[in-house]
């Protein structure tokens, strides 16, 4: 398991050839204020907004990046997917829903989640298609 700020490097092969890149969780913020209620959005009382700040880079090759492989995990085994809701006062920049990275390019931004106010998530998990073992970042100290 990685700590927040740690960069995980990867390499592999796609249809277009080799890819080399890296992924970093830069930070986590809990209980964000917004014009919209996370409790109303999720239909669950006691939910708040949270944001995961991430960066993905391509050193070599072209590949698709999306916010969908990211989940927040809890000690009891619960997992929460990113929210599809977009309010104008969410932290900027927003991580794109989907974008293509080419060699030498990066994408950085915030992924928003509707989460329980308590407890806070234990980890941020990254599990894109083709990755046999998800990579996790410890959020306990964030």
VENQUI-V896779 format. One record per pair of residues at least 12 apart in sequence whose ideal C-beta (glycine too) atoms are under 10 Angstrom apart, sorted by the first residue. I is the first residue (numbers start at 1). J is the second residue. Records with the same first field share a line. If there is no record, write none. Layout:
BEGIN
I=J / J
END
This chain:
BEGIN
1=122 / 123 / 125 / 135 / 136 / 137 / 138
2=23 / 24 / 25 / 123 / 124 / 126 / 135 / 136 / 137 / 138
3=25 / 137 / 138 / 139 / 140 / 141 / 142
4=24 / 25 / 26 / 27 / 28 / 52 / 53 / 124 / 137 / 138 / 139 / 140 / 141 / 142
5=24 / 25 / 26 / 27 / 137 / 142
6=23 / 24 / 25 / 135 / 137 / 138
7=22 / 23 / 24 / 25 / 26 / 55 / 57
8=21 / 22 / 23 / 24 / 25 / 126 / 135 / 136 / 137
9=21 / 22 / 23 / 24 / 57 / 59
10=22 / 23 / 56 / 59 / 63 / 128 / 130 / 131 / 135
11=59 / 60 / 61
12=61 / 63 / 130 / 131
13=61 / 130
14=61 / 62 / 63 / 64 / 130
15=62
16=61 / 62 / 63
17=60 / 61 / 62
18=60 / 61
19=58 / 59 / 60 / 61 / 62 / 63 / 101 / 103
20=57 / 58 / 59 / 60 / 61 / 103
21=56 / 57 / 58 / 59 / 60 / 61 / 63 / 65 / 101 / 103 / 105 / 106
22=55 / 56 / 57 / 58 / 59 / 106
23=54 / 55 / 56 / 57 / 65 / 69 / 70 / 126 / 128 / 135 / 137
24=53 / 54 / 55 / 56 / 57 / 106 / 108 / 137
25=52 / 53 / 54 / 55 / 70 / 111 / 123 / 124 / 126 / 135 / 136 / 137 / 138 / 139 / 142
26=52 / 53 / 54 / 55 / 108 / 109 / 110 / 137
27=51 / 52 / 53 / 54 / 91 / 110 / 139 / 142
28=50 / 51 / 52 / 53 / 54 / 72 / 110 / 113 / 120 / 121 / 123 / 124 / 137 / 138 / 139 / 140 / 141 / 142
29=49 / 50 / 51 / 52 / 53 / 91 / 110 / 112 / 142
30=48 / 49 / 50 / 51 / 113 / 115 / 117 / 118 / 120 / 121 / 139 / 142
31=48 / 49 / 50 / 115 / 117 / 118 / 120
32=48 / 49 / 50 / 51 / 87 / 89 / 90 / 91 / 110 / 112 / 113
33=48 / 49 / 89
34=48 / 49 / 85 / 87 / 88 / 89 / 90 / 91 / 112
35=87 / 88 / 89 / 90
36=49 / 83 / 85 / 86 / 87 / 88 / 89 / 90 / 114
37=49 / 114
38=50 / 83 / 85 / 112 / 113 / 114 / 115 / 116 / 117
39=114 / 116 / 117
40=114
41=83 / 84 / 85 / 87 / 114
42=80 / 83 / 85 / 113 / 114 / 115 / 116
43=114
44=114 / 115 / 116
45=116 / 117
46=115 / 116 / 117 / 118
47=80 / 113 / 114 / 115 / 116 / 117
48=113 / 114 / 115 / 116 / 117 / 118 / 120
49=83 / 85 / 87 / 89 / 90 / 91 / 112 / 113 / 114 / 115
50=72 / 80 / 83 / 110 / 111 / 112 / 113 / 114 / 115 / 116 / 117 / 120 / 121 / 139 / 142
51=82 / 83 / 90 / 91 / 94 / 95 / 109 / 110 / 111 / 112 / 113
52=67 / 70 / 71 / 72 / 82 / 91 / 95 / 109 / 110 / 111 / 112 / 113 / 121 / 124 / 126 / 137 / 139 / 142
53=91 / 93 / 95 / 108 / 109 / 110 / 111 / 124
54=67 / 70 / 95 / 107 / 108 / 109 / 110 / 111 / 124 / 126 / 137
55=95 / 106 / 107 / 108 / 109
56=69 / 95 / 99 / 101 / 105 / 106 / 107 / 108 / 109 / 126 / 128
57=101 / 103 / 104 / 105 / 106 / 107 / 108
58=100 / 101 / 102 / 103 / 104 / 105 / 106 / 107
59=101 / 103 / 104 / 105 / 106
60=102 / 103 / 104
61=101 / 102 / 103
62=100 / 101 / 102 / 103 / 105
63=100 / 101 / 102 / 128 / 130
64=98 / 99 / 100 / 101 / 128 / 129
65=95 / 96 / 97 / 98 / 99 / 100 / 101 / 105 / 106 / 107 / 128
66=82 / 95 / 96 / 97 / 98 / 99 / 107 / 111 / 128 / 129
67=81 / 82 / 83 / 84 / 94 / 95 / 96 / 97 / 98 / 99 / 109 / 110 / 111 / 112
68=81 / 82 / 84 / 97 / 98 / 111 / 127 / 128 / 129
69=81 / 82 / 125 / 126 / 127 / 128 / 129 / 131 / 134 / 135
70=82 / 95 / 111 / 113 / 124 / 125 / 126 / 127 / 128 / 134
71=111 / 113 / 121 / 123 / 124 / 125 / 126 / 127 / 134 / 136
72=111 / 113 / 115 / 116 / 120 / 121 / 122 / 123 / 124 / 125 / 139
73=121 / 122 / 123 / 124 / 125 / 134 / 136 / 139
74=115 / 116 / 119 / 120 / 121 / 122 / 123
75=119 / 120 / 121 / 122 / 123 / 140
76=119 / 122
77=122
78=115 / 116 / 119 / 121 / 122
79=121 / 123 / 125 / 127
80=113 / 114 / 115 / 116 / 121
81=111 / 113 / 114
82=95 / 97 / 111 / 112 / 113 / 114
83=111 / 112 / 113 / 114 / 115
84=97 / 112
85=112 / 113 / 114
86=112
87=112
90=110 / 111 / 112
91=109 / 110 / 111 / 112
92=109 / 110
93=107 / 108 / 109 / 110
94=109 / 110 / 111 / 112
95=107 / 108 / 109 / 110 / 111 / 112
96=109 / 111
97=111
111=124
120=139 / 140 / 142
121=139 / 140 / 142
122=136 / 138 / 139 / 140
123=135 / 136 / 137 / 138 / 139 / 140
124=136 / 137 / 138 / 139 / 142
125=137
END
